[in-house]
Amino acid sequence: MMKNDVFELFEQADDELLSALTQSCEPLDNDADKRIFARIQEKCKVSFAAPDEGYEDVVEGVEVIVNKPWKKVLTIAATLVVLVGGVAGGAALLNTVNRHSPTSIIADEDKVTVFSNGRGSDYEKGMLFHKTGLYGSTVEYFLDYETMKETPICAMPNCTHTNSSCLATQMGVNPVIYNDYIYYFKSSYNYKDVPEGHQFYMNSKLYKASLDTSETQVVVEFTDCIPDDWNSDFVLIGSTLWFVGDDKNMKGDDYSREMHYLPSSDTAGAHFMCSIDLDTGKYTNHGEICEECRASEYWEQCNGAHIKGVYNGKIQISLQYGIADASTDSIDDVEEKYRTQDPDERISFSTYEYDTKTGECVKTDRRFAINATEDTFVGCDYNADDDELYVTHNGEERVYGETANVFIVGDKLFMCSGEENKWIDMNDWSEHKLPDELGEFVLQVGYYKDSYIFLNSQFQAFKYTEEELRAL
């Protein structure tokens, strides 16, 4: 019998057979239990989803990760755990499946999942978010939508989640879950001593870690840019991860070169659209994007290109850069300019879109991108005095007179301004109040089993049905 046949047999088994098996098996010893239990976890994991000329850098490198189909995962897993004598182990496995299977199965190569930067990412069964740990570090957590309990993303027993060896402290603020692994970047840049003198360097590595064991390995390493995981979303299309990388404006002054120090005022520099195939480890720099910022002599003082989602099949990128000299401004001068000067006199705001199939990146006539899904685009006219928010859904546009922290969940738009938090049903554009207990600031909004889940700035989680929200 092939080693996978037993799992295929259980997939085809009916409920009566599974029930009979659970009643006819004796427990094994602890060591055997652990070995078999680990194998069951491996088998029963759910796979999931949430060129410019002259510049292409390709690195290849890891083994192929094969997507595994699943059907009766929970039933089979529970039965097999009883087969190895683990009632407590069964509860642990079900908890593991719930905790570590937060996204839907990737159906095809066009499946799109957007990983939100910084504030947490919503998945099918839960939400990833981070808290600040010791010395400014971050600890990544998973909020299980079924239990509404949070758990650090770490499989090591008795871990305190306070040291650098803990997986939950390693993955920054925008990890990506794909199949049985969680992916995250680690990057560094500065000056170093080489025979030619002080030289600027960049180094980026994409790691993947097992959700079962926390064991990590390097998927690919590259030295031409630094991924922007603090300000920019990541987009997973099929098995390919898309992200913006920056060259960190490597031009330093004499002092910085002499003292081996990269000034903190240095901005992102040039921006590149990059991709990594998570199945093969192939890295590609597709070339510089949003180059118009270089036309301003002040672009180095203020400059950023950030992914804000996917709209009509294309990645949406917000671009902003300085068009007025602010290098000698004091804090008071800056505040005075913001009160008295038109925004378009100091900063340029625009939206680009990138076509992953053709490699074209073009400027659009849409307003500055705030958030986007396939059929909804939210932009802000920062060049206007009133900072109005423009929402386009299925080709129909509405304008709102205040900016807000915006979340799009299906046909619902959640606007959290800190003063009046509300949600909008984009089917009829009706407005509704959000519960006061959420507080002023909402980090993320998710959806699970006919309920909307909210995580606020105090990391408190709340769950409401649509009926409950409408009753307010």
Long-range contacts (C-beta under 8 A, 24 or more apart in sequence): 4-43, 7-43, 7-76, 10-72, 10-76, 10-79, 10-80, 11-71, 11-72, 11-76, 13-76, 15-75, 18-75, 18-76, 18-79, 21-79, 21-82, 21-83, 22-78, 22-79, 22-82, 22-83, 25-82, 25-83, 25-84, 25-85, 26-85, 27-84, 27-85, 27-86, 28-84, 28-85, 32-84, 33-84, 33-85, 33-86, 33-89, 36-80, 36-84, 37-81, 37-84, 37-86, 37-89, 37-93, 38-212, 40-77, 40-80, 40-81, 40-84, 40-93, 41-93, 41-96, 41-212, 42-180, 42-212, 43-68, 44-70, 44-73, 44-76, 44-77, 44-80, 44-93, 44-97, 45-70, 45-97, 45-100, 45-101, 45-179, 45-180, 45-211, 45-212, 46-70, 46-73, 46-97, 46-101, 46-105, 47-105, 47-106, 47-179, 47-180, 48-101, 48-102, 48-103, 48-104, 48-105, 48-106, 48-123, 48-124, 48-177, 48-178, 48-179, 49-103, 49-104, 49-105, 49-106, 49-111, 49-112, 49-113, 49-124, 49-178, 49-236, 50-102, 50-103, 50-104, 50-113, 50-114, 50-115, 50-121, 50-122, 50-123, 50-124, 50-177, 50-236, 51-286, 51-287, 51-359, 52-286, 52-287, 52-288, 52-289, 53-287, 54-287, 55-272, 55-285, 55-287, 55-288, 56-284, 56-285, 56-286, 56-287, 57-222, 57-224, 57-283, 57-284, 57-285, 58-282, 58-283, 58-284, 59-220, 59-221, 59-222, 59-281, 59-282, 59-283, 60-220, 60-280, 60-281, 60-282, 60-283, 61-219, 61-220, 61-280, 61-281, 61-282, 62-208, 62-217, 62-219, 62-220, 62-280, 62-281, 64-279, 64-280, 65-178, 65-179, 65-180, 65-181, 65-278, 65-279, 67-105, 67-106, 67-179, 68-179, 69-105, 70-105, 73-97, 96-212, 98-125, 98-126, 98-144, 98-146, 98-147, 99-126, 99-142, 99-144, 99-151, 100-142, 100-211, 100-212, 101-125, 102-126, 102-127, 102-128, 102-142, 102-177, 103-177, 106-238, 106-239, 108-238, 109-237, 109-238, 109-239, 110-237, 110-238, 111-236, 111-237, 111-238, 112-235, 112-236, 112-237, 112-310, 112-374, 113-235, 113-236, 114-233, 114-234, 114-235, 114-236, 114-309, 114-310, 114-373, 115-174, 115-175, 115-176, 115-233, 115-234, 115-235, 115-236, 116-174, 116-233, 116-444, 117-173, 117-174, 117-228, 117-229, 117-230, 117-231, 117-232, 117-233, 117-234, 117-306, 118-173, 118-174, 118-230, 118-231, 119-443, 119-444, 120-443, 120-444, 120-455, 121-174, 121-444, 122-409, 122-444, 122-445, 122-446, 122-447, 122-453, 123-177, 123-446, 124-448, 125-448, 126-446, 126-448, 127-444, 127-446, 127-453, 127-455, 128-153, 128-175, 128-177, 129-443, 129-444, 129-455, 129-459, 130-172, 130-173, 131-459, 133-161, 133-162, 133-169, 134-162, 137-164, 137-169, 138-169, 138-172, 138-173, 139-166, 139-168, 139-169, 140-168, 140-169, 140-171, 140-175, 141-168, 141-459, 143-453, 143-455, 143-461, 145-446, 145-448, 145-449, 145-451, 145-453, 145-463, 146-448, 148-453, 148-461, 148-463, 150-459, 150-461, 153-182, 153-211, 154-214, 155-210, 155-211, 155-212, 155-213, 155-214, 156-214, 167-209, 167-214, 167-216, 170-207, 170-209, 170-216, 171-207, 171-209, 172-229, 172-230, 173-229, 173-230, 174-229, 174-230, 174-233, 174-234, 176-234, 176-236, 176-241, 177-211, 178-236, 178-239, 178-241, 178-278, 179-278, 180-210, 180-211, 180-212, 181-208, 181-209, 181-210, 181-211, 182-208, 182-209, 182-211, 183-207, 183-208, 183-209, 183-219, 183-241, 183-278, 184-209, 184-229, 185-227, 185-229, 187-226, 187-227, 189-226, 189-248, 189-262, 190-260, 190-261, 190-262, 191-252, 191-256, 191-257, 191-260, 191-261, 191-262, 192-260, 193-260, 197-257, 198-257, 198-258, 198-260, 200-250, 200-252, 200-262, 202-226, 202-247, 202-248, 202-250, 204-245, 206-276, 206-283, 208-278, 219-276, 219-278, 219-281, 220-276, 220-281, 220-282, 220-283, 222-283, 222-285, 224-272, 224-285, 225-272, 225-274, 225-285, 227-274, 228-268, 228-306, 231-304, 231-306, 232-305, 232-306, 232-307, 233-306, 233-307, 233-308, 233-309, 234-307, 235-307, 235-309, 235-310, 235-315, 236-278, 237-310, 237-356, 239-277, 239-278, 239-279, 240-275, 240-276, 240-277, 240-278, 240-356, 241-275, 241-276, 241-277, 241-278, 242-273, 242-274, 242-275, 242-307, 242-315, 242-354, 242-356, 243-274, 243-275, 243-307, 244-271, 244-272, 244-273, 244-274, 244-289, 244-305, 244-306, 244-307, 244-317, 245-271, 245-272, 245-274, 245-285, 246-270, 246-271, 246-272, 246-305, 247-272, 249-300, 249-303, 251-300, 265-301, 266-300, 267-299, 267-300, 267-301, 267-302, 267-303, 267-304, 268-303, 268-304, 268-305, 269-300, 269-303, 270-294, 271-305, 273-315, 273-354, 273-361, 275-356, 286-359, 287-359, 289-317, 289-352, 289-354, 289-361, 290-317, 290-319, 290-352, 290-361, 292-319, 292-348, 292-350, 292-363, 293-319, 293-321, 293-348, 296-321, 296-322, 296-323, 296-348, 298-322, 298-323, 298-324, 298-325, 298-326, 298-327, 301-325, 301-326, 301-327, 302-326, 302-347, 305-352, 308-369, 308-370, 308-371, 308-372, 309-369, 309-371, 309-372, 309-373, 310-372, 310-373, 310-374, 311-353, 311-372, 311-373, 311-374, 311-375, 311-376, 311-377, 312-374, 313-355, 313-374, 314-353, 314-354, 314-355, 314-356, 315-353, 315-354, 315-356, 316-351, 316-352, 316-353, 316-369, 316-372, 316-377, 317-351, 317-352, 317-353, 317-354, 317-361, 317-369, 318-349, 318-350, 318-351, 318-368, 318-369, 318-370, 319-348, 319-349, 319-350, 319-351, 319-352, 320-347, 320-348, 320-349, 320-350, 320-368, 320-382, 321-347, 321-348, 322-346, 322-347, 322-348, 323-347, 323-348, 342-383, 342-385, 343-382, 343-383, 343-384, 343-385, 344-383, 347-382, 349-382, 349-383, 351-379, 366-392, 370-406, 371-406, 371-407, 371-408, 372-408, 373-408, 376-408, 376-413, 376-426, 378-406, 378-408, 378-413, 389-415, 391-424, 391-426, 393-426, 394-426, 398-424, 398-429, 405-441, 405-442, 407-442, 407-444, 407-445, 409-445, 409-446, 409-447, 409-452, 410-447, 412-452, 414-442, 414-445, 414-452, 416-440, 416-441, 416-442, 423-469, 432-469, 432-470, 432-472, 433-472, 434-469, 434-472, 435-462, 435-464, 435-469, 435-472, 437-462, 438-462
